[in-house]
Amino acid sequence: LVTNAGVIGTDVSGVGTARTEPAAANYGGDKAIFGYGETGGSTFVSMSNLVTNAGVIGTDVSGVGTARTEPAAANYGGDKAIFGYGETGGSTFVSMSNLVTNAGVIGTDVSGVGTARRSLAAASYGTDKAIFGYGYASSKFSLTNLVSNSGVVASDVTGVGTARHNLAATNYGGDKAIFGYGSNASAANVSLTNLVNSSGVVASDVTGVGTARQGLAAAGYSISA
């Protein structure tokens, strides 16, 4: 757990099924949800785990929707969340999404929109909308998909910036977002970033700062983050 002063606490005993490459988002204004991922041996899952406003992770909730690994998730609509995209195994990439209510209930699959891919990133923007961006299928992408404040995923928006996967994204400044880092088409780790304005428009590359890397995570912080 991380305090409101940014202090990370010691390990808390694990709850639920151990797995890699799930996605997570906040919901309900003050809670969070982890969902999907891989438990090993290419066994993909769709279960979720809710996190209370005290940071307590709940036991597994039976999976809803297509089991998959490396989706992305973000908050939308102020108090809801969305999971989208991922891989179901055997290099089968998907574009469906699953909406999460403000009570943390995951809905059934919504037919995919946009390019099927995995290893993308997502963030909220504009106070009540979300954006999915970048990722990998047969190649690496820089395209994005905007999500309305009712959870509707829009078709592909032509990519801006360096195509890459295994990057991270988060909201900042109350109504904006940022994508950063990842692995580019040459399999080189990068540290560049792309800012997203309050209308969901992605800007061109900003020269990287810090260590180039992939497979990282990001989150907003402070009340206006």
N, C-alpha and C positions, 0 to 999 in steps of 0.2 A: 504493500500500500504506500501511497505517496501523500504526504500532508499538504496543506494549503501553503506551506512554505517551501515546497519542493523537496522535502526530505524523504528518501526512500527507506522503508522499513525492512526488517529482516524477512526471511522466507516464511510464508504461511503454508501450513500443511495443505497438500493438494486435495481438491474436491473434484469429483467427476472423472470422466475417462481421459487419460493422458493421450495427447495427440499433438500433431504438428500442423502448421499452416491453416489454422482456423481464421476467422475474421471476427471483429468486434466493433461495437458501436454503443453510444449512449442512447437511452430512451427514457420516456417518462419524466424528463426534466432533470432527474438526479440519480438515475440508475444506469446499468450497463448490461450488455448481453454478449456472450461468446457463442459462436456457432460454426458447425461444419468442421472439416479438417480430415486428417489422415492418421490412423492409429498404428500404422506400420504394415509392411507387406502389401502395400497398395490397397488397403482396406479403408474405404472412404465412408464417412459418417455424416449424418444430418442432425444429430442431437445438438442441444444448446444448453447453456448454463447461464442463469440470471445472476446478476450482482446487485445487492441491495444498496441503498444510499449510505450504508455504513461500511461498504466494501466487502461484504460477506458473499462469497460465491456459493450458489446453490447446487444441489445435486443435478445429475443429468435429467433433462427434459426430453422425452421421446422425440425423435427426429421428425421434422415435417419438411416435405419437399425433397428434391433430388440430392442424394448424398454426393458430396464433392469436396475437393480440396482446392486451396488457393483462390477462394472467392475474395471479394472486397465488401466492405460494409460501411455505412455512414448514417448519421442522423438526418432526418428530414421532417418537415411539417412541425417543427418545434419540439415534439415529444414522441416521435415515432422513429423507426429505423428501417433500413433496407439492406438485404444481402443480395449480391448479384454476381453472375458470371462464375468461372471456375472450371475445373477439370474433373470428369467422372471416371477417368482411367483410360489407359490405352491411347493416349493423345487425343481423347475425345473432349473437345472444349464446348462449353455451353454458354448461353447468354440469358438464361431465364433469371428471374428475380423472385425474392420472397419478402413480403412486407411484414413488419413487426408493429403490433399495436402499442399504444401507450401503457399497456399492461404487460408487455413482454411476450405476447403470443405471436408466434411465427405463422404466417399464412401459407397456403399451398402455392405451388409454382405458378408464376405468371409468365406467359409465353415470352420467350426471349426477344429482345430488340437490340439491334446493333451487332457488331462483330463478336462472335464467341471467342473467349480468351481466358487465360488465367494470369496470375502473378501481376495483376493490375493494382491500382490504389483508388481510394474513394474518400471524399470529405464532404462536409456540409458547407454551404455558402449562402449568401443572401439572406441569412437568418432562418430560412425555412425550406431551403432546397438542397440538393446534393449533386455531386458530379463524380462519375467514374472516369478514370483515364489511364491511358497507356496499357501495357500488358503484352502477353505473348500467346501466339498460336503457332502457325507455321513460320512466322517471323515476328519481330518486335514492332509495336505500334506506338504512335503518339496521339491517336484519335481519342476523343472523349464522348461521353454520353451524359446529358443533363437529366436530372430527375426533378419533376415538378413538386410543389408542396402538397400534392395529393398522391405522390409516389409513382407517377407515370414516367417511365424511362423513355427518352427520346432517341431517335435514330442517330447514327454516327455523325459527329462533327469533325470535319477535317482536322487532322493532327497539327499541333503547333509544338515546336521544340524537338529535342532529340528523342527518337523512338527508343524505348527501353522497357525493362520489366524489373520485378523485384525492388520496386521503389516504395516510397511512403508518401502519405498525404495527410493533411489536417487543416482545420479551419483556423483562422487567426483574425484579429481585429474586429470580431463580432459578426462580420458579413463577408469575409473573403476567405480564400483557401490557398494552399501552396502544395505543389508536388516537388519531391526532391530525391536526389541520389538514384541508385539503381545500376543496372547493367545494360550497356548499349548494344547495338547490332554487331559490334566487333567483340562482344563478350568482355569488354573492358568496364570496370567499375567507374562510375562518375560521381561528381559532387555538385553538379549544376542543379538549379531549381527553376520552376516555372510558377509564377504568381497567377492567381485566378481572381478577377475582380468581382464585385457584388452582383454583376449580371451574368457571371459564369463564363466570361471570356478568358481564355488561357493566353498568357503572354509568352513571348519568345524567351529563349534560354537566358538565365542570369548566370554569369560565371561562377563556378563552384567555389565554395568556401568549406574548409575542413577536409577531413579524410574521405576520399572516394570509397564508396562501399555499397553493398546491396543487402537485401534481406533484413532491413531495419524496420522500425516502427515509429509512429509519430502521434502526438495528441496535443490538443489545445490546452492552455492553462490560464488561470485567472478568470475573473467573472466575465470579462469581455472577449475571452479567447474563442 
